[in-house]
Each structure stands twice: as C-alpha cells, then as structure tokens.
Amino acid sequence: MIKRLTLLTRKAGTTREQFTRHWLEVHAPLTHAVPGLRRYVQSHIVDEYRRSDIPTTPIEVDGIAELWFEDRAARTTPSPRPRWPRSTPTGRSSSAATRPSWSRRR
C-alpha cells in the first residue's frame, strides 16, 4: 500500500467550522470518487500537545488527509474524468492550503 499524507491549513479568514464543513461536505465526496482509492481518512485537529523541551514548528495544521492506494500504478490509473477532482472552478481549494507527501507503510 502507498499513502498520500496531506497537511491542511485553513486559509486566512476561514473559520474552523467553515473549514470542517467544506472538507466534510465538498472534498470528501469528491475524494471518494477518485479511481483506485482504497481508503480515505480525515483527521481533524482538535487540540495541540506541546512540551517545553520540544520546539514547535511554525506550520499551523488544521487537519491531515490520508489517501491510500494499492501501489504507485493505482494512483496514476487513467480515467475518463480528471484524476484529482477539484471543488472549485479554478481547481484551487477555497478553504485550505496543503502540503502533500507520499509514504509507504513498513
């Protein structure tokens, strides 16, 4: 299995409630329609754990998205519609900035 992890940060002016609603009601149905997707997990940040002996990062994270595929070929399988559906006419998220990366479970 291969997994895409994406850290999401609310855009300025977007409340946590607006962000959560948009992610659940708009992005989730679109993501579930992605060909080859085996699993989709949304992790909504509700609190931040801090320790005085560990420095924090300047990145504010409001959520983590996990998209699971069988392998690299499955994540690039051609389909009759756009591979990664978008929720806005511009193809840009109206509620968040993202930082995606790919990982393999070991």
C-alpha positions as CSV (number, residue, x, y, z in Angstrom):
1,M,0.0,0.0,0.0
2,I,1.0,3.6,-0.7
3,K,-0.4,6.5,1.1
4,R,-0.7,10.2,0.4
5,L,-0.5,12.3,3.5
6,T,-1.6,16.0,3.3
7,L,-1.3,18.6,6.0
8,L,-4.1,21.1,5.7
9,T,-4.1,24.7,7.0
10,R,-7.2,26.9,6.9
11,K,-6.9,29.9,4.7
12,A,-7.0,33.3,6.3
13,G,-10.5,34.4,7.0
14,T,-11.9,30.8,7.1
15,T,-13.3,29.7,10.5
16,R,-12.6,26.2,11.8
17,E,-16.3,25.5,11.3
18,Q,-16.3,26.6,7.7
19,F,-13.1,24.6,7.0
20,T,-14.5,21.5,8.6
21,R,-17.9,21.7,6.8
22,H,-16.2,22.3,3.4
23,W,-13.8,19.4,3.9
24,L,-16.6,17.0,5.0
25,E,-19.3,18.1,2.6
26,V,-17.4,19.1,-0.5
27,H,-14.0,17.4,-0.6
28,A,-14.9,14.0,1.0
29,P,-17.4,13.0,-1.7
30,L,-15.1,14.1,-4.5
31,T,-12.2,12.2,-2.9
32,H,-14.2,9.0,-2.5
33,A,-14.8,9.1,-6.3
34,V,-11.0,9.1,-7.1
35,P,-10.3,5.9,-9.1
36,G,-8.0,3.4,-7.3
37,L,-8.6,4.9,-3.9
38,R,-8.7,2.1,-1.3
39,R,-9.1,4.2,1.9
40,Y,-9.6,7.8,2.8
41,V,-9.1,9.2,6.3
42,Q,-9.7,12.8,7.6
43,S,-8.1,13.7,10.9
44,H,-9.4,16.9,12.3
45,I,-7.1,18.6,14.7
46,V,-9.0,19.4,17.9
47,D,-6.1,20.3,20.3
48,E,-2.4,20.7,20.2
49,Y,0.0,18.9,22.5
50,R,3.1,20.9,23.4
51,R,6.1,20.2,25.6
52,S,8.5,22.8,26.8
53,D,11.5,20.7,25.8
54,I,10.5,20.2,22.2
55,P,10.4,23.2,19.9
56,T,7.2,23.7,17.8
57,T,7.1,24.3,14.1
58,P,5.7,27.5,12.5
59,I,3.2,25.4,10.5
60,E,-0.4,25.6,11.7
61,V,-2.2,22.3,10.9
62,D,-5.9,22.1,11.0
63,G,-6.2,18.6,9.5
64,I,-4.5,15.6,8.0
65,A,-5.8,13.8,5.0
66,E,-4.8,10.2,4.1
67,L,-5.4,8.7,0.7
68,W,-4.5,5.1,0.4
69,F,-3.8,3.3,-2.9
70,E,-2.7,-0.3,-3.7
71,D,0.5,0.8,-5.3
72,R,2.0,3.6,-7.4
73,A,0.3,2.4,-10.6
74,A,-3.1,2.6,-8.9
75,R,-2.6,6.2,-8.0
76,T,-2.0,7.1,-11.7
77,T,-4.5,4.9,-13.4
78,P,-6.1,6.8,-16.3
79,S,-9.8,7.5,-16.0
80,P,-12.4,9.2,-18.3
81,R,-12.5,12.2,-16.0
82,P,-9.9,14.3,-14.3
83,R,-7.7,12.3,-11.9
84,W,-8.0,14.5,-8.9
85,P,-11.4,16.2,-8.9
86,R,-11.5,19.8,-7.7
87,S,-14.1,21.6,-5.7
88,T,-13.9,25.0,-7.4
89,P,-13.8,26.2,-11.0
90,T,-10.2,27.4,-10.6
91,G,-9.1,24.0,-9.3
92,R,-7.9,25.5,-6.1
93,S,-9.2,24.8,-2.7
94,S,-11.4,27.6,-1.3
95,S,-10.8,26.6,2.3
96,A,-7.2,25.3,2.8
97,A,-3.6,25.4,1.8
98,T,-2.0,21.9,1.6
99,R,1.4,20.2,1.9
100,P,1.1,16.7,0.3
101,S,3.7,13.9,0.5
102,W,3.7,10.1,-0.3
103,S,4.7,7.4,2.1
104,R,4.8,3.6,2.2
105,R,3.8,1.7,5.3
106,R,6.5,-0.6,6.6
